[in-house]
Amino acid sequence: MSIPSAETIGQLKHRRRFFLKALDRTVPVWVGASVFLVLLMVLPLGWLFVASLKSERGITLQTYTQVFTEWAFLKAIWNTIIVSFWVGVIAVLTGSVLGWLVTRTDLPWKKTIRALIMASFVTPPFLGAFAWTLLAGPNAGLLNKFYRSLTGDDNHLFNIFTIEGLIFVMALYSFPYVFSMIANVCEMVSSDLEDAANILGAGRLKVALTVTLPLAAPALLGGFILAFLHSLSLFGAPAILGLPAGIHTITTQIWALFQYPPRLDLAAAFSVPLLLATVCLIALQKKILGRRGYSTVGGKGGQRRLLPLKRLRIPVLIFVFGILALSVFLPYWILLKSALSKAWALPLTWENFTLENFSFAFFQYGDTQKAIFNT
């Protein structure tokens, strides 16, 4: 048995080091990520597509024909488009205004406003919809009862069980997405860019249209798409506010197809519009923005000077807290009041006060404990 020489051993070590350097250590990471994405997305989507083609008689396209020709399904698709579009528009208008006010003006209590917007962001739209049924239900809603007590009118002022009510509630919990995007953009853009436009003779409106708005275009479009897709996929709010009025969206119609007798093939086929909407919106974003860049270049020490609101500070502050009252204060108040009341529709007096609801829900009702454990 021959013993390798020191020179041979050195050559082997050199080759080993060269091989380790040549080996791309990111390959296992990419392979693992690819396998994970396949398991997470491709397999479920593939199963969905296969299930949509199956029927008792074998493979067929009849499910797609039925989905895209029957009035009930077309109406649900149309309702979804209308609701999601207006939710996106309202979310962009509200979120962009609040984002600009918080970052580019001397509006007071900015940290408090940000915290309250975050509270709106983390509030499940399902709970918001439930709260607004207690506030603006046509019969027992507290706002309508207050209106009747003031005017003596027997009719209701608000009816949350309408498509307008559904849009209103869903927009309240979608605008924080746009706010976050616009606030980030406004914090990154230096005031020097706007000052340069002012020096060249541009007024505030022209500066906003030619400097600020183009820089915020990706955030505005991205915020609209995010709010649109968020409302497109919601089930809780449409189920609470839409179903009592006979208003179906895609998600509630899919849920209805799972009821007895279940039609899993139709449910799978009707899920395809959700996927198509996602792909189309992403493609639309790329087509509109193209390859244009939106980077800003500023010198060292670029300032972000705040616009003084002067006499408008108080009216603007009232406007901001009015929006937050709709998304946070009123819903949280009515939920807490109802939880602490023996009869939720009556005033919260000492005689009507109780903690029994919490005791029953958390300690006596077994399904609640199971739900908490599952969650």
BAVEX-22305 format. One line per 8 residues: number of its first residue (from 1); for each residue x, y, z of C-alpha. Coordinates in steps of 0.2 Angstrom, whole numbers, plus 2048, in hexadecimal, padded with zeros to 3 digits. Example, Ala and Ser with C-alpha at 12.3 -4.5 7.8 and 13.67 -1.06 7.14 Angstrom:
1) 83E/7EA/827  844/7FB/824
# end
This chain:
1) 800/800/800  808/810/7FA  808/820/805  803/830/7FC  811/83D/7FC  80F/84E/805  80E/856/7F3  7FF/84A/7EF
9) 7F6/84E/7FF  7F8/861/7FC  7F1/85F/7EB  7E2/856/7F2  7DF/863/7FF  7E1/871/7F2  7D4/868/7E7  7C8/866/7F5
17) 7C9/879/7FA  7C6/87D/7E7  7B7/872/7E6  7AF/879/7F6  7B2/88B/7EF  7AB/886/7DF  79B/87E/7E7  78D/88B/7E8
25) 787/889/7FA  777/892/7F5  771/884/7EA  76A/87A/7F9  761/889/7FF  759/88C/7EE  755/87A/7EC  74D/87A/7FD
33) 743/88A/7FA  73D/883/7E9  737/873/7F1  72E/87D/7FF  725/888/7F2  720/879/7E8  718/871/7F7  711/882/7FD
41) 709/888/7EC  70B/87D/7DD  703/86E/7E5  6F4/876/7EC  6F1/880/7DC  6F3/871/7D2  6E7/867/7DD  6DB/876/7DB
49) 6DC/875/7C8  6DA/862/7C7  6CB/863/7D3  6C3/870/7C8  6C3/864/7B9  6BC/855/7C2  6AA/850/7C3  6A0/840/7C6
57) 6A2/83C/7B3  6B5/83F/7B2  6BF/84E/7AC  6B4/85C/7A5  6B4/86F/7A2  6A2/870/7A7  6A6/878/7B8  6AF/887/7B0
65) 6A0/889/7A4  694/889/7B2  69F/895/7BD  6A0/8A2/7AF  68F/8A1/7A8  683/89F/7B7  67C/8AF/7BD  67F/8AB/7D0
73) 692/8A9/7CD  694/8B8/7C1  68B/8C3/7CE  697/8BD/7DB  6A6/8C1/7D0  69E/8D2/7CC  69B/8D6/7DE  6AD/8D1/7E2
81) 6B4/8DC/7D5  6A9/8EB/7DA  6AD/8E9/7ED  6C0/8E6/7EA  6C1/8F5/7DE  6B9/902/7EA  6C2/8FB/7F9  6D2/8FE/7F0
89) 6CE/90F/7EA  6C8/914/7FC  6D7/90C/804  6E3/916/7F8  6DA/926/7FB  6D9/924/80E  6EA/91C/810  6F4/928/805
97) 6EC/937/80D  6F0/931/81F  701/92B/81A  706/93D/813  6FE/946/822  708/93B/82E  719/93C/826  719/94D/81D
105) 70F/959/828  710/95F/839  701/955/83F  701/953/852  700/942/85A  708/938/84C  70E/92A/857  6FD/928/85E
113) 6F5/928/84C  702/91B/846  6FE/910/854  6EB/911/851  6ED/90E/83E  6F7/8FE/843  6E9/8F9/84F  6DD/8FB/83F
121) 6EA/8F0/836  6EA/8E2/842  6D7/8E2/845  6D0/8D3/83C  6C3/8DA/82F  6B8/8CC/835  6B7/8D4/846  6B5/8E5/83E
129) 6A6/8DF/834  69E/8D8/844  6A0/8E8/84D  698/8F2/840  689/8E6/840  686/8EC/852  689/8FE/84D  680/900/83C
137) 674/8F2/83B  664/8F8/834  659/8F2/843  663/8F1/853  673/8FB/84E  678/907/85B  67B/915/84F  669/913/847
145) 662/912/859  66A/922/85D  664/92A/84D  652/925/851  653/92C/862  659/93D/85C  64D/93E/84D  63E/933/851
153) 63F/92C/840  63B/919/83F  646/916/830  659/912/832  667/91E/82D  674/910/829  673/8FF/822  683/8F5/823
161) 67C/8E6/81A  67E/8EE/809  68C/8ED/7FC  691/8FF/801  692/8FA/813  69D/8EB/80F  6A9/8F7/805  6A9/903/813
169) 6AE/8F6/820  6BB/8ED/816  6C3/8FE/811  6C5/902/823  6D0/8F3/825  6D9/8F4/815  6E0/906/815  6EE/903/821
177) 6F7/8F9/813  6F7/909/808  6FC/914/817  70B/909/81B  711/90A/809  70E/91D/807  716/921/817  726/918/813
185) 727/921/802  724/932/80A  731/92F/817  73E/92A/80A  73B/939/7FE  745/948/802  73D/959/803  74C/960/7F8
193) 743/958/7E9  733/962/7EC  73D/972/7F0  746/971/7DF  735/970/7D7  72F/97F/7E1  73F/989/7DC  73B/986/7CA
201) 72A/98E/7CC  71F/97F/7CF  710/981/7DC  70C/975/7E9  6FF/96C/7DE  70B/96A/7CF  719/964/7DB  70C/957/7E2
209) 708/951/7D0  719/952/7C8  724/94D/7D7  71B/945/7E6  70E/93B/7DC  71A/933/7D0  726/92D/7DE  717/926/7E7
217) 70F/91E/7D8  717/90C/7DB  710/90D/7ED  6FF/913/7E8  6FD/906/7DB  705/8F8/7E7  6F9/8FE/7F5  6EA/8FD/7E9
225) 6EE/8EC/7E3  6F2/8E6/7F5  6E1/8ED/7FB  6D8/8E6/7EC  6DF/8D4/7EF  6DC/8D6/802  6CA/8D9/7FF  6C9/8CC/7F2
233) 6CE/8BE/7FD  6C4/8C3/80D  6B6/8B8/813  6B1/8BD/824  6AB/8CF/820  6A1/8CA/810  69A/8BB/81A  694/8C6/828
241) 68E/8D6/81E  68A/8CE/80D  681/8BE/810  673/8C5/81A  66F/8D0/80B  672/8C3/7FE  682/8CA/7F8  68E/8BD/7F3
249) 6A1/8C0/7EF  6AD/8B2/7E8  6B2/8AD/7F9  6A0/8AB/801  69B/8A2/7F1  6A9/896/7F2  6A3/893/804  691/890/7FF
257) 697/883/7F3  69E/879/801  68D/878/80A  682/869/807  682/862/7FA  695/867/7F8  69B/86B/7E6  6AE/86A/7E8
265) 6B0/86B/7D5  6A7/87B/7D4  6AF/882/7E3  6C0/87E/7DB  6BC/886/7CB  6B5/895/7D3  6C5/898/7DC  6CE/89B/7CB
273) 6C8/8AD/7C9  6D1/8B1/7DA  6E1/8AA/7D2  6DE/8B3/7C2  6DB/8C4/7CA  6EC/8C2/7D4  6F6/8BF/7C4  6ED/8CC/7BA
281) 6F0/8DA/7C7  702/8D6/7C9  704/8D6/7B6  6FB/8E7/7B5  706/8EE/7C2  716/8E9/7B8  70E/8F0/7A8  709/901/7AF
289) 71A/904/7B8  724/8FB/7AB  737/8FD/7AE  737/90E/7B4  741/912/7C4  73B/91B/7D3  74B/91E/7DD  74E/92F/7E4
297) 75F/936/7E5  763/943/7F3  772/94B/7FA  779/949/80C  76D/950/819  75E/950/80E  750/957/819  73E/952/819
305) 736/962/81E  724/961/825  716/96B/81D  70E/976/82B  6FB/974/82C  6F9/984/835  6E6/987/838  6E2/976/830
313) 6EA/96C/83E  6DB/96A/848  6CF/966/839  6DB/95A/832  6DE/951/843  6CB/950/845  6CA/948/833  6D8/93B/838
321) 6D0/936/848  6BF/935/840  6C6/927/834  6CE/91F/843  6BE/920/84C  6B6/916/83E  6C3/908/83E  6C8/907/850
329) 6BF/911/85D  6AD/90D/859  6B0/8FB/855  6BA/8F8/864  6AE/901/86F  69E/8F8/869  6A7/8E7/86B  6AD/8EB/87D
337) 69C/8F2/881  693/8E3/87B  69E/8D7/884  69B/8E0/894  688/8E2/893  67A/8D6/897  670/8DD/889  67C/8E5/87C
345) 66F/8F0/874  66C/8F9/885  677/907/88D  685/900/897  67F/904/8A8  684/8FC/8B9  674/8F1/8B8  678/8EC/8A6
353) 68B/8E8/8AA  691/8D6/8AB  6A1/8CC/8A9  697/8BC/8A6  699/8BD/894  6AC/8BB/896  6AA/8AD/8A3  69E/8A3/897
361) 6A9/8A6/888  6BA/8A2/88F  6B6/895/89D  6A5/88D/89A  6A3/88C/888  6AE/87D/882  6AE/882/870  6B6/893/874
369) 6C5/88A/87D  6C7/87E/86E  6C7/88D/862  6D4/896/86C  6DF/886/86D  6DD/884/85A  6E1/896/856
# end
